[in-house]
Amino acid sequence: MSTPFMFEKPVGMRDTLPSFYQTKNTVKQTMEKVIESWGYLPIQTPALEYYDTVGMASAILDRQLFKLLDQNGNTLVLRPDMTAPIARVAASSLKDQMFPLRLSYHSSLFRAQQREGGRPAEFEQVGVELVGDGTSSADGEVIALMVETLKESGLDDFQIAIGHIGYVNALLLDVVGSEERANVLRRYLYEKNYVGFKQHVKSLPLSSIDEKRLMDLLSLRGGREKLEDAKTLVSNGEASKALEDLEQLWEVLDGYGVSHHIKLDLNLVMHMSYYTGVVFEGYGSRLGVPLSSGGRYDELLQRFNRPAQATGFGIRLDLLVEALGQTEALPEQTCILFSKERRLEAIEKARQLRKEGKRVVLQDLQGVDNIDELSKAFADVQYYIGNKQGGKIDE
């Protein structure tokens, strides 16, 4: 292994500079206020978890986990998602609290990248988990909350695509007959490689009717009317239940007044294997990738010995800021430039201005090379130098 260059960072790691950080922080605070107003309580979990519990339950590919060993030889992972850690907490520290639980978080997540490709290995996510409620009202609540959170952050042009993993599973298994064959098709759908999906379908030994059923799956994107089209492709119990769930969900979203942001996408497949029902992704007009996602995961908590139905969402903070399209200007600051003889006066003046809510920089004159350049960097420069206060310094 070669020695890293002086300015190199590990693959997928990023520096966050002041202007982007300022914008991200403002957006995060706005989102947290909205989520809090809906009755969700914040929670924080450790960055390190045991591989045998949270690591294996997270459904993130094993090669994407950052693994470490503790002093006792136990394998640890940097948390790759927040759903599994919150499921652990709901089944342990919160086991005596009544369902449903409404929990929120803002956390950094870690997923290893094998090579640089624009994907961060560390990113911040804001989200919620509604644990212990299996109703369509719960699904509608988290989607409506996600919509309001995105809107209040300043994002106007976005859509939420909603599908149901039960419907996709029912159709694929009904046509190809085995999980192994269905998984190949799911992979194409997850990658949104619809050309590859069509080519693979044509290569399968299927009847013309079954081939058409799979091809027609790709057209099940649009408004509520697509639910009727979906009924013609598969009509077994699992598929019927999934379409009934989506009908009820649409009514809930109508009640929240957010259905104009919603479109159906019945070939939506998520990378998380623990999803069992309604799934969804949020898209901003400036991005080609989802900036938020979520869904129902009714079987995850039983891995932690407290079975419960649950749903939730996560919003990628970096992608949301990118979708907003601009970063905030850095806040205005006052600079107090002083000489050592008047340091105490300058410190007192800074203290007064800070009490007034202003941002103040104290700068010793001896540490400044160019006064004019310094003046351009601040909204206001005050001088405590010699006998002079304010104005320009005599040459």
C-alpha positions in Angstrom: 0.0 0.0 0.0 1.4 3.4 -1.0 1.7 6.3 1.4 -1.2 8.7 1.0 -0.5 12.2 -0.4 -0.5 15.0 2.1 -3.9 16.3 1.1 -5.5 12.9 0.3 -8.6 11.7 2.2 -10.0 8.2 2.5 -12.2 7.1 -0.4 -15.7 8.7 -0.1 -14.8 11.1 2.7 -15.5 14.9 2.2 -14.6 18.2 3.8 -17.5 20.5 4.6 -16.5 24.1 4.1 -18.1 27.0 6.1 -20.7 28.2 3.6 -22.0 24.7 2.9 -21.9 23.9 6.6 -23.9 27.1 7.5 -26.6 26.2 5.0 -26.7 22.6 6.1 -27.0 23.6 9.7 -29.9 26.0 9.0 -31.8 23.4 7.0 -31.2 20.8 9.7 -32.6 23.1 12.4 -35.7 23.9 10.3 -36.3 20.2 9.7 -36.0 19.3 13.4 -38.5 22.0 14.4 -41.1 20.5 11.9 -40.5 17.0 13.1 -40.7 18.0 16.8 -44.0 19.8 16.1 -45.5 16.4 15.0 -44.7 14.8 18.3 -41.5 12.9 17.5 -38.9 12.7 20.2 -35.1 12.9 19.3 -32.9 10.0 20.0 -29.1 9.4 19.5 -27.4 6.0 19.2 -23.7 5.3 19.3 -21.6 5.5 16.1 -20.2 2.0 16.9 -22.5 -1.1 17.0 -21.9 -4.8 17.2 -21.7 -6.5 13.8 -23.6 -9.5 15.0 -26.6 -7.4 16.0 -27.1 -4.1 14.2 -24.5 -4.8 11.5 -26.3 -8.0 10.3 -29.8 -6.5 10.8 -29.1 -3.3 8.8 -29.4 -5.0 5.3 -26.5 -2.9 4.1 -24.1 -5.0 1.9 -21.4 -6.5 4.0 -18.7 -5.0 1.8 -20.0 -1.6 2.6 -19.6 -1.9 6.3 -16.7 -0.3 8.1 -15.6 -3.0 10.5 -13.3 -2.7 13.6 -12.3 -5.0 16.4 -12.6 -4.0 20.1 -10.2 -5.1 22.8 -12.1 -8.3 23.3 -12.0 -9.3 19.7 -15.7 -8.5 19.0 -16.4 -7.2 15.5 -17.9 -3.7 15.5 -19.3 -1.6 12.7 -19.7 2.1 12.2 -23.5 2.5 12.0 -24.6 2.1 8.3 -28.2 3.1 8.8 -30.4 4.3 11.7 -33.4 2.0 11.4 -31.7 -1.0 12.8 -30.1 0.9 15.8 -33.5 2.4 16.6 -35.1 -1.0 16.4 -32.5 -2.2 18.9 -33.3 0.7 21.3 -37.1 0.1 20.9 -36.6 -3.5 22.0 -34.2 -2.8 24.8 -33.9 0.6 26.5 -37.5 1.5 25.5 -39.0 -2.0 26.0 -41.2 -0.8 28.9 -42.7 2.1 26.9 -46.0 1.7 25.2 -46.4 1.5 21.5 -46.5 3.4 19.3 -43.2 5.1 19.6 -42.4 8.2 17.6 -38.7 8.8 17.4 -36.5 11.1 15.4 -32.8 11.5 14.7 -30.0 13.4 13.1 -27.0 11.2 12.6 -23.9 10.6 10.5 -24.0 7.2 8.7 -21.0 5.3 7.2 -20.9 3.1 4.1 -17.6 2.1 2.6 -16.9 2.8 -1.0 -14.5 0.7 -3.0 -13.5 3.5 -5.4 -14.2 7.2 -5.8 -17.4 7.6 -7.7 -19.1 10.6 -6.2 -20.7 8.6 -3.4 -19.9 9.7 0.1 -18.7 7.2 2.6 -20.0 9.4 5.4 -23.2 11.4 5.2 -25.8 13.0 7.5 -29.4 11.9 7.6 -32.5 13.4 9.3 -35.4 11.0 9.8 -38.1 9.5 11.9 -39.3 6.0 12.9 -42.9 5.3 13.9 -42.8 2.0 15.7 -45.7 -0.1 16.8 -48.4 1.1 14.3 -49.3 -1.0 11.3 -52.1 1.2 9.9 -52.3 3.1 6.6 -52.7 6.2 8.8 -49.1 5.6 10.1 -47.8 5.2 6.5 -49.6 8.4 5.5 -48.3 10.2 8.6 -44.6 9.6 7.9 -45.0 10.4 4.2 -47.0 13.6 4.9 -44.4 14.6 7.5 -41.6 14.0 5.0 -43.4 16.2 2.5 -43.9 19.0 5.0 -40.3 18.7 6.2 -39.0 19.1 2.6 -41.3 22.0 2.0 -40.3 23.9 5.1 -36.6 23.4 4.3 -37.2 25.5 1.2 -37.7 22.8 -1.4 -40.7 23.5 -3.7 -40.2 21.3 -6.7 -40.2 17.7 -5.6 -42.1 14.4 -6.0 -42.6 11.4 -3.8 -42.7 8.0 -5.7 -44.7 5.4 -3.8 -44.7 1.6 -4.4 -45.3 -1.6 -2.5 -42.8 -4.3 -2.2 -45.5 -6.9 -1.7 -46.9 -6.2 -5.1 -43.6 -6.5 -6.9 -42.8 -9.7 -5.1 -46.2 -11.2 -5.9 -45.9 -10.4 -9.6 -42.3 -11.5 -10.0 -42.8 -14.8 -8.2 -46.1 -15.5 -10.0 -44.3 -15.2 -13.3 -40.8 -16.6 -12.8 -41.6 -19.0 -10.0 -38.5 -18.8 -7.7 -36.7 -16.3 -5.5 -33.5 -16.7 -7.3 -34.9 -15.7 -10.7 -37.0 -12.9 -9.0 -33.9 -11.5 -7.4 -32.2 -11.0 -10.8 -35.2 -8.9 -11.9 -35.4 -7.0 -8.6 -31.8 -6.0 -9.1 -32.6 -4.4 -12.4 -35.5 -2.6 -10.9 -33.5 -1.4 -7.9 -30.8 0.0 -10.2 -33.5 1.5 -12.4 -31.9 -0.3 -15.3 -35.1 -0.7 -17.3 -33.3 -1.5 -20.6 -31.5 -4.3 -18.8 -34.8 -5.5 -17.3 -36.4 -5.7 -20.7 -33.5 -7.6 -22.2 -33.4 -10.1 -19.4 -37.2 -10.7 -19.6 -36.9 -11.4 -23.3 -34.1 -13.9 -22.6 -36.4 -15.9 -20.2 -38.4 -19.0 -21.4 -41.7 -17.3 -20.8 -45.1 -17.3 -22.6 -46.0 -14.2 -24.5 -48.6 -13.4 -21.9 -46.1 -13.6 -19.0 -43.5 -11.7 -20.9 -46.1 -8.9 -21.4 -47.0 -8.9 -17.7 -43.4 -8.2 -16.8 -43.1 -5.6 -19.4 -46.3 -3.9 -18.3 -44.9 -3.6 -14.8 -42.7 -0.9 -16.1 -45.7 1.2 -17.1 -47.2 1.2 -13.7 -46.0 4.7 -12.9 -48.4 7.7 -12.6 -51.5 8.7 -10.8 -54.0 6.8 -8.7 -55.5 5.2 -11.9 -52.5 3.0 -12.2 -53.9 0.9 -9.3 -56.6 -0.4 -11.7 -54.0 -1.3 -14.3 -52.0 -3.1 -11.6 -55.0 -5.4 -10.8 -54.9 -6.8 -14.3 -51.3 -8.1 -14.0 -51.6 -10.3 -10.9 -54.6 -11.0 -8.6 -53.3 -13.3 -5.9 -53.8 -12.5 -2.2 -50.5 -10.8 -1.6 -50.9 -8.5 -4.6 -54.5 -7.7 -3.7 -53.5 -6.8 -0.2 -50.7 -4.5 -1.5 -53.1 -2.7 -3.8 -55.6 -2.3 -1.0 -52.9 -0.8 1.2 -52.1 1.7 -1.5 -55.7 2.6 -2.0 -56.1 3.4 1.7 -52.8 5.2 1.8 -53.9 7.5 -1.1 -57.0 8.4 0.9 -54.9 9.3 3.9 -52.5 11.5 1.8 -55.5 13.2 0.2 -56.6 14.0 3.8 -53.3 15.6 4.5 -53.5 17.6 1.2 -50.2 16.3 -0.1 -51.3 14.0 -2.9 -50.2 16.5 -5.6 -46.6 15.7 -4.6 -47.3 11.9 -4.9 -47.0 9.5 -7.9 -47.3 5.8 -7.9 -44.4 3.7 -9.0 -45.3 0.0 -8.6 -41.9 -1.2 -9.9 -40.1 0.6 -7.0 -37.6 -1.6 -5.3 -35.4 -0.6 -2.4 -31.9 -1.7 -1.5 -32.9 -2.5 2.1 -34.1 -6.1 2.3 -36.1 -5.5 5.5 -38.9 -3.5 3.8 -42.1 -5.5 3.8 -44.8 -3.1 2.5 -45.3 0.5 1.3 -42.0 2.0 0.1 -41.2 5.5 -1.2 -38.5 7.8 -2.5 -38.3 11.6 -2.7 -36.8 13.4 -5.7 -35.8 17.0 -6.2 -35.9 18.5 -9.7 -32.2 19.3 -9.6 -31.1 15.8 -8.7 -31.0 12.5 -10.6 -30.9 10.4 -7.4 -33.4 10.1 -4.5 -32.7 12.6 -1.6 -35.1 10.8 0.8 -36.6 7.3 1.1 -38.4 5.1 3.5 -41.0 2.5 4.0 -42.7 -0.1 6.2 -40.6 -2.8 7.9 -42.8 -5.0 9.9 -40.4 -7.9 10.6 -37.2 -6.1 11.7 -38.0 -5.7 15.4 -38.6 -9.4 15.9 -34.9 -9.9 15.3 -34.5 -8.0 18.6 -37.2 -10.1 20.3 -39.8 -7.3 20.4 -42.1 -7.9 17.3 -43.7 -4.7 16.1 -44.9 -3.1 12.9 -43.0 0.0 12.0 -42.5 2.6 9.3 -40.2 5.6 8.8 -38.2 7.8 6.5 -34.7 9.3 6.1 -33.6 12.5 4.3 -30.1 12.9 3.1 -29.0 16.3 4.3 -26.2 16.8 1.8 -28.5 15.9 -1.1 -31.2 18.2 0.1 -28.8 21.1 0.3 -27.7 20.3 -3.2 -31.3 20.1 -4.4 -32.0 23.6 -2.9 -29.5 24.9 -5.4 -27.7 27.5 -3.4 -25.8 28.0 -0.2 -26.3 30.8 2.3 -24.0 33.7 2.4 -21.8 33.6 5.5 -23.2 35.7 8.3 -22.0 39.2 8.7 -19.3 39.7 11.3 -17.8 42.7 13.1 -14.0 42.8 13.4 -12.4 44.7 16.3 -8.8 45.5 15.5 -6.7 46.4 18.5 -3.2 47.3 19.6 -1.8 45.8 22.8 -2.2 49.1 24.6 -6.0 49.0 24.1 -6.6 45.3 24.3 -8.8 45.5 27.4 -11.1 48.1 25.8 -11.4 46.0 22.7 -12.3 42.9 24.7 -15.0 44.9 26.6 -16.4 46.2 23.4 -16.5 42.7 21.9 -18.3 41.5 25.0 -21.0 44.2 24.7 -21.6 43.5 21.0 -21.9 39.7 21.5 -24.5 40.3 24.2 -26.4 42.2 21.5 -26.3 39.0 19.4 -23.6 40.1 17.0 -20.7 37.9 15.8 -17.5 39.5 16.7 -13.9 38.8 15.8 -11.1 40.2 18.0 -7.9 40.7 16.0 -4.5 41.8 17.2 -3.0 44.4 14.8 0.4 42.6 14.9 -1.3 39.6 13.3 -2.6 41.5 10.2 -0.5 41.8 7.0 -3.0 43.9 5.0 -5.6 46.2 6.6 -7.5 46.8 3.4 -8.0 43.2 2.7 -9.1 42.6 6.3 -11.7 45.4 5.9 -13.2 43.7 2.8 -13.8 40.5 4.7 -16.1 42.1 7.4 -19.3 44.0 7.4 -17.9 46.4 10.1 -14.4 47.0 11.3 -13.7 49.0 14.5 -10.3 50.1 15.6 -8.8 50.3 19.0 -5.3 51.4 18.1 -3.2 54.0 19.9 -5.4 57.1 20.4 -7.6 56.3 17.5 -11.1 54.6 17.6 -13.0 54.0 14.3 -12.1 55.4 10.9 -9.0 54.4 9.0 -5.5 53.9 10.4 -3.0 56.6 9.6 -0.3 55.4 7.3 
